Amino acid sequence: MRLGIDWGGTKIEIIALSNDGEEIFRKRVDTPRDDYQGCLDAVKFLVDAAEGETGQTGTLGLGIPGSLSPKTGLVKNANSTWMNGMPLDKDLERHLERKVRIQNDANCLAVSEATDGAGAGAHVVHAIIIGTGCGSGIAIDRTAHRGANGIGGEWGGITVPWLKPDEFPGPDSWIGHKGVIDRWCSGTGFQLDYKEKTGKGLKGHQIMDLKRQGDETARTVYTDYVSRLARSLAMSANLLDPDVFVLGGGMSNISELYEDLPPAMAPYIFSDTFDTPIRKAVHGDSSGVRGAAWLWG
């Protein structure tokens, strides 16, 4: 049995998978925010619940909103800031009395979709989260590409490429850089763009409803969003040239993206042909926690 945990800012979720990938248990609890020890206790509670319910002992992988530094072994870059600077893997191994494997949550999405999802069978999968934030992960032959410094796939912190004059320098982001992908290509950025133009705070699906009804401002916001995401994907295509892009997160549910992104990418692709598919994550919101379970292969 494989156990996977998705440690998010609002909830911590566990899944138990059989060796053939069948889900046999799932449970979630609220994240004890700003309470590191409380989070360790929550993980132990979930592991005990899964193994008690199934009567089996499992390997354990975790997806976190950050990464472990290869230099220090401590968590870095986590927006759940109370885990930054902590030796999470060592603390969990002592707390649970077993080995654990930890990866960035976007890498877990990539591993999940490369294993039995939208990128199954592909050599290189670039998985993009377009939700509250915007990050990405890379899986090569179903294995997360961590990178020499633990920042493989940290795509969201890069400035949107080929900035247009009216976009420069771009809005501030939480990491202190302007015009980054995380700010402009996330669902949050999509909503903020509409609010800045209209003064109205609407959800993404409400903006899309207006766009489909012919609202000009909503159409402009959507067109600008597609352009920025397409330029960001084109940069990845030119650098990484993956076999498939997989989109997850709330914005991945916008069906028009899969038709509109390829032609918007085309002017920025450094190739005479480009046939790489852009697909929606098969496992949806479950992909991250499933990928954590698959960290043990």
Secondary structure, 3 states (H helix, E strand, C coil): CEEEEEECCCEEEEEEECCCCCEEEEEEEECCCCCHHHHHHHHHHHHHHHHHHHCCCCEEEEEECCEECCCCCCEECCCCHHHCCCCHHHHHHHHHCCCCEEEEHHHHHHHHHHHHCCCCCCCEEEEEEECCCEEEEEEECCEECCCCCCCCCCCCCCECCCCCCCCCCCCECCCCCECEHHHHCCHHHHHHHHHHHHCCCCCHHHHHHHHHCCCHHHHHHHHHHHHHHHHHHHHHHHHCCCCEEEEECHHHHCCCHHHHHHHHHHHHCCCCCCCCCEEECCCHHHHHHHHHHHHHC
